[in-house]
Amino acid sequence: MRLSPETLASLPAEVARPLYDRDAQAVGIVHFGIGAFHRAHQAWYTDAAMNTGDRDWMITGVSLRSPGVARQMNPQGGLYTVAEQSGDVPALRIVGSVRNVLVASEEPDAVIAAVAAPATHIVSLTVTEKGYCRTASGDLDFEQAHSLSFYYFVTQALLRRRNAGLPGVTLLPCDNLADNGAKLERLMLQYLARHEPDLVAWFEAHCTCPSTMIDRIVPATTDEDRAGIAQALGGLQDDACVVTEPFSQWVIEDKFAGPRPKWEAVGAQLVADVAPYETAKLRMLNGAHSALAYCGLKAGHTYVHEAVADPALHHLAETLMRQEAAPTITPAPNQNLAAYADALIARFANPALNHRLIQIAMDGSQKIPQRWLETLAENAAQGRTCPAILQAIAAWLHHLTGANGPVDDPLAEKLTAIVNRNPNPHDAATALFTDNGPLAGTWQPTAADRQTHYAWRMDR
Ligand code: CS2
């Protein structure tokens, strides 16, 4: 038996469930990229908001290509479990905010209709860093942004909205990019200027793209997780369940084109400027995560909690966060970066969360600029080097040799070719980070850096 609206009543009493009448709520949000992260984060906040009485914020999820999530969620009427893990017994909650999942490659018209529907006010995105289809210089890569990208679907729907005299929408990016709202707005405008120039002025007048900082550690769900959750659900199978940590944070720029859920009533922060939170999160949490991933894999570890328990890597993460990243951040008045670093180390150490280093290691080319290179550049401008990040770069170069298995990165071919052609790490770094290299533009190794660490055969 699967978890579904019909079987909901038979769940054990300790499992929390939606307090609202799901069938009586309209869809107000269309979400592109309905993976585990969205289910444990924005959909979870939205469910909580509806639990407090907020109405009509059901979510239609969209997968661009893969039918996997639709197959998991639609037979369950969109219901799924969020399991918060920290000790032995996870806290379980059934989330009810997802109405259905559409697969864009199979039913493109339904996706356009969902975004164009009068009740839809927000189009949110977790399409990963590479899903924004950017060139190395940050412009839209028109080859990638083709008819199966969110740009296409949103544009087609906005045309319909404008022609029908409907209001615009808020485009809400929830991916780990610096200044994600401004970036999305710029890319979207480039897409429109090329494909629907008549829509540019309407978009500027009727749509907004707030920036957001989103945070919750969500490892990929395993078969073992699914088996454990089925047992806790009294035998009901949940193919769409997600496992996460108790912590979550969402800081949102208060710049909406129309109505929005009262997310602030359930823990989100609506602020005028997201930048200090976003910068701290990307450079400290994600920066340390990526360093632990590449250095941890090199040292033979599998999970984040194992890597951070290794004294050398613990020291590396501490140094990166406190001595390299934190000095580049101007905190918001209520933000304490030392306390933030303490909390991050504790979160990484959560032994109940099997967060694989290899999951974090993927798509390095898309992550490294905002996680490491901006920190390196800002320190270089002050005449400082960053030995921890340089060591992490060395470990990334090592990863690119195929040392940890096939390289999962949209630029894999280019990156591995550079590393194989340049066995000397200094040459490899020069080819990657300078001139027309795939990561050129944010930082380039200085003379002092060259004397510091990054030799991938060096010991950690
Ligand atoms: C991780 C993030 O996979 C990764 O690259 O660093 O997904 C991280 O777990 C989240 O950003 C935490 O909010």
Boltz pocket constraint, residues with backbone or C-beta under 6 A from the ligand:
constraints:
  - pocket:
      binder: B
      contacts: [[A, 176], [A, 214], [A, 215], [A, 216], [A, 217], [A, 218], [A, 285], [A, 286], [A, 289], [A, 290], [A, 359], [A, 360], [A, 361], [A, 362], [A, 367]]
      max_distance: 6.0
